[in-house]
Amino acid sequence: MLFGICVFYASNIVKNLLLTINIRFVAVLLLYDFESCAEYCIFVDYKRNNFAMQGEITLRYEHYDAIGEMSEADRELVEAAQKACQRANAPYSNFHVGAAARLADGRIIAAANSESEVFPSGMCAERSLLYFYQSNYADEPIESLAIASDTSDGECYPCGGCRQTLLDVERRQGSPMRIIMSGGGSASVVGSAADLMPFSFKLK
């Protein structure tokens, strides 16, 4: 006596339902002969990748091999972030980071990272800047935000926590925030904080 587990497709409607909601087993049949079931059922394995949906994420960004290739406004913002690095308090990592933001009214505000003996209590430059901004200038949207580091040979990219906070602020202000990531003499720019975090957290 032979036993088999099969999916019985009674109609195209059932078949489409299976593909849509990924239900594998509709019926468990006791078979005396596998061949007799060939026209009515499909033998399946237990792997879940048969019906996996694939997607693709495309990131559009600008890259500048030299800061001098950027617009005057962007160069000014990067220079403000570089100056902010000098105010960093990073006695443990020696990784000095500065961030500067240009508001819609043209003002530029800046901040640096700060470390603590209680390591989790330290704060990145980006979040130091954004929390200060939220407390003092929240009525003026941020148009662009630049990040710089004076101890890195490459461009300085925000950590995951800062990316989420950048996106939170962008959502609250209701307009895109350009992010300029500079370092090592070059820079990369994205048109929105959302570009840096495609699968972000959102409290519903």
Summary of the structure (lengths in Angstrom):
residues: 204
radius of gyration: 27.0
end to end distance: 54.5
largest distance: 82.4
contacts: 562
relative contact order: 0.14
helix: 33%
strand: 22%
